[in-house]
Amino acid sequence: MLVLSPINASEILDYAPFSFLGVLGAIFANSTGAGGGVIFIPMFNQLNFTEAQAIATSFGIQCFGMTAGAITWYRHYHAEKRELKLWQGFKRIIAITSITSVIGIAATYWLEVKSPASLHNSFSWFSLLIGVFIVASVLWLKPHRERSQIYWYDWLILSAIGLFGGAVTAWLSVGVGELLAIYLIIRRFDISMAVAAAVVISAISVWAAIWQHTLVNFQVFWQVVIFAGPGAVLGGIFAKTLVTHLSATRLKLFFASWLLVIGIVGI
């Protein structure tokens, strides 16, 4: 178990840069639907955190950033999108996917299901595959009218995404948000709605997972969270503005580029 010790004046200078990391991670996460771990995990690997510390600390920061982003996106929906047909499935998508994601996370921890590979390898391959998939969707899916109706098979796939994505999230601190956003994009739902739903579900998922890393087995590098957390709140609030000023194609390519870079570098 980690020992909680006070931060002295010299350590403040050491940990202060993590505030910028929190802002950057939250902006990226809440503007794409991905968890902030796509920024945090590669950085923590470079800083030689243990796998447990990296995942736990990533969850801790995301509890700030994803929550701020989720609240911002939901207020945007309530104020401007509630009557819009393209957003009519917003709350239902969140309900089914978040419930199954929490089940997937809880089952992974309770049954002690281990990741099939190390954090570094699993994260790199996951990022690379998701990045390639997004680029392929941009190049090969022809423009088409956006959808709003949810069919019976969507419910089945959303449930599967929640369960599988929840397990991946428990292993990597990211997963369910990326998978959901990609599916909704491929199904041609409104891009902003896809991102908003993924952010809200990611926020619910990180809160479901953080208890494992605090109450059960405390591994959070709390000094980092203290500085990165408030920065993540600012990033989470600002991210919606970024999304509303980017085209769907630019947003997808922006997301994919980062995933491809960290995937290729990590392999």
Secondary structure, DSSP 8 states (H G I E B T S, - for coil): --------HHHHHHHTTHHHHHHHHHHHHHHHS--THHHHHHHHHHTT--HHHHHHHHHHHHHHHHHHHHHHHHHHIIIIITT-GGGTTHHHHHHHHHHHHHHHHHHHHHTT---SS-HHHHHHHHHHHHHHHHHHHHHHS-----B----HHHHHHHHHHHHHHHHHHHHHS-SHHHHHHHHHHHTTB-HHHHHHHHHHHHHHHHHHHHGGGTTTS----HHHHHHHHHHHHHHHHHHHHHHHTS-HHHHHHHHHHHHHHHHHHH-
